[in-house]
Amino acid sequence: MSRPLRLAFMGSPDFAVPALRALHAAGHEVAAVYTQPPRPSGRGQRETPCPVHRAALELGLPVRHPARVKRDVAEHEAFRALDLDVAVVAAYGLILPPAMLEAPRRGCLNIHASLLPRWRGAGPIQAAILAGDAETGITIMRMEEGLDTGPMLLSGRLPIGPRDGTPAVHDALAAMGAGLILRALAEDPAPVPQPEAGVTYAPKLSKADGRLDWAQEAAALDRRVRALNPWPGTFFEHQGETIRVLEAVPAGGAPGAAPGTVLAEGAVIACGQGALRLTRLQRPGRGPLPAADFLRGFPLPPGTVLG
């Protein structure tokens, strides 16, 4: 690295923590850490700081958590008064207005979890797995007003294995992003505009996206289970209960069976094409169980048709 930079770090979830720790360890001056405000969590609904907030406190860094920044002129002025060389953004969760994007001398750099311009938006890791992409990666980009449209500085590629789920890909990309942002700050590479071809968008996910539609192909449902666990989770409904499917694997063909039909012992379910074996499940208010243990308390005999 050349000289240490004075920077703000803006992030909230676990994905952003390795980058914050790497910047601090590298000797950069972190003038402020911006995060989402603490939110009610757990049975007691106690105000709980997000992972980046907790990491910043552990590192002894000042934390700011405004509820909104887009039209708050006082926040814009407070940000400008930090006199920053650069701001590093990683899954912050709030849209930065021009007044903040333009305040640091080197602008605001975003650690985005895809190979832009593919999968701009809020859920790029899940979108890549859902689509069956063979690879994903990290793009370091200079932010502008558009949604992940800014010019690119550096990128790194990561293969997606046939059984990889969101947790493994998430952790690998978080570590990659930490390394790439250090390189970007040290090397200050020339920005390259994103190509116009190949733009796709990854929408924000909701719990409804986790519903398993047995009319889909088994391969698509397998990707959905891998992509949407642990959040928002995948599920089906049966006998008035919402059953979470935490793990599953494709299980060959299902000739002539209606989608949703239990084909065999061990929760093998007919799909629109092929079948899916459910290997780890969870009832409401209970702990996760391997399928064999789950089925002892909640039988799904062959011939059962699931909702």
URDA-V726451 format. One record per residue. N is the residue number from 0. D_LAST is the distance of its C-alpha to the last C-alpha in whole Angstrom. Layout:
N;D_LAST
N;D_LAST
This chain:
0;57
1;60
2;60
3;58
4;56
5;55
6;52
7;49
8;45
9;42
10;39
11;36
12;34
13;34
14;34
15;38
16;39
17;41
18;43
19;44
20;45
21;47
22;49
23;50
24;51
25;53
26;55
27;54
28;55
29;52
30;53
31;50
32;46
33;44
34;40
35;37
36;38
37;37
38;34
39;33
40;31
41;30
42;30
43;33
44;32
45;36
46;37
47;36
48;38
49;36
50;37
51;39
52;41
53;41
54;43
55;45
56;46
57;47
58;49
59;51
60;50
61;50
62;47
63;46
64;43
65;43
66;40
67;41
68;43
69;43
70;46
71;47
72;51
73;52
74;49
75;50
76;54
77;53
78;51
79;54
80;57
81;55
82;57
83;55
84;55
85;52
86;48
87;45
88;42
89;39
90;35
91;37
92;35
93;37
94;39
95;43
96;45
97;48
98;50
99;49
100;48
101;52
102;53
103;53
104;56
105;54
106;51
107;47
108;45
109;42
110;40
111;37
112;34
113;34
114;37
115;38
116;37
117;34
118;31
119;33
120;31
121;29
122;27
123;29
124;28
125;24
126;25
127;27
128;25
129;22
130;24
131;25
132;29
133;31
134;33
135;33
136;36
137;38
138;40
139;43
140;44
141;46
142;44
143;45
144;43
145;41
146;37
147;38
148;41
149;44
150;46
151;45
152;47
153;46
154;43
155;41
156;39
157;36
158;35
159;31
160;30
161;27
162;26
163;27
164;25
165;26
166;28
167;30
168;30
169;31
170;34
171;35
172;36
173;37
174;40
175;40
176;41
177;43
178;45
179;45
180;46
181;49
182;50
183;50
184;52
185;54
186;55
187;54
188;53
189;53
190;50
191;49
192;47
193;43
194;43
195;42
196;40
197;37
198;35
199;32
200;30
201;27
202;26
203;25
204;22
205;20
206;17
207;14
208;15
209;14
210;10
211;9
212;9
213;8
214;11
215;13
216;16
217;16
218;19
219;18
220;15
221;17
222;20
223;17
224;17
225;20
226;21
227;19
228;20
229;22
230;21
231;19
232;17
233;13
234;10
235;6
236;5
237;6
238;9
239;10
240;10
241;10
242;10
243;13
244;13
245;17
246;18
247;17
248;19
249;19
250;19
251;21
252;20
253;18
254;20
255;18
256;15
257;12
258;10
259;7
260;9
261;11
262;15
263;17
264;18
265;18
266;14
267;14
268;11
269;12
270;12
271;14
272;17
273;18
274;15
275;15
276;16
277;15
278;18
279;18
280;16
281;16
282;15
283;16
284;20
285;20
286;22
287;20
288;21
289;21
290;18
291;21
292;21
293;18
294;17
295;20
296;19
297;15
298;15
299;12
300;14
301;15
302;13
303;10
304;7
305;4
306;0
